[in-house]
Amino acid sequence: MIEIDDILRQPQLPGNYFAFNAYVRGDLELGLLENRRGDRLLALPDTLIRALYKGLEQETGQAARLVLFNCGRWWGKHFYVRFCEEIGEYYHKPVGQMEMIEFLQCLQQCWKTHGWGTLEMDAGQSRQGFLLIRTTNSPFIDQAPKGERPVCHLEAGLLSSFFSQLTGRDLHCVQTTCESLGADCNCFILGLSDRLKAAESMVDAGQDHDTIFRQLCQPKSG
């Protein structure tokens, strides 16, 4: 039986914490954006993102990929801390005690509400030691320099850092498909660095995702 005292102690049942209309709050007169905790949010205009890509390309050349990846890792580290704090406070339990479906729904809604597109996680290959992440409608792709290689280096770094902290393992992330190259989604493979060493060269060689993943999953001889 439900006790009245329990209802009074927790008068509001947890809902969708990252629902856009509840999570994003703004003051048009002051030009401020905040989340529901009162933390400041930053809106990035396309011109700024495009300028950052162009500036990095001019200053660092091919090293821009590594710079963006490392920036993403720094971003992912702090994003993970804030994410855990917010949902931990709201649902009254740490991330480690959440059901996987509950955690994934929070992450998907958070990703969408922040304007980063959509995210899906495929843990079906976890026995092989890999985790697949698929995103669509990345806001960074349209502004990134076009080429023959996937361009979501920032997101790859973010995912690498986020899931490294979540799992307690130092995970690397390699993007194998990209919307900028005509794919229907951006696919990322996460795994231990030594397991993903060959993936980068296969991406550079233009091999498709299925070929890359099949080779990564082959048992090592000897």
NORPE-V782710 format. One line per field, one symbol per residue. phi: phi as a letter, one per 20 degrees, with the letter a starting at -180 (. if undefined). A space follows every 50 residues. Layout:
phi = ???
//
This chain:
phi = .feffffffcfdfgcegeggfeeecccffemdccefenffdcedfgffff ffffffffecmffgffffffffffffffffffgfffffffemafgfdefg ffffffffffgfffnencccdcefdffenccdcccclffeffeffebdcg defffffffgfgffffemceedbcedcbffdnfebddcddafgffdgffg fffffnffgfffffffeffffn
//
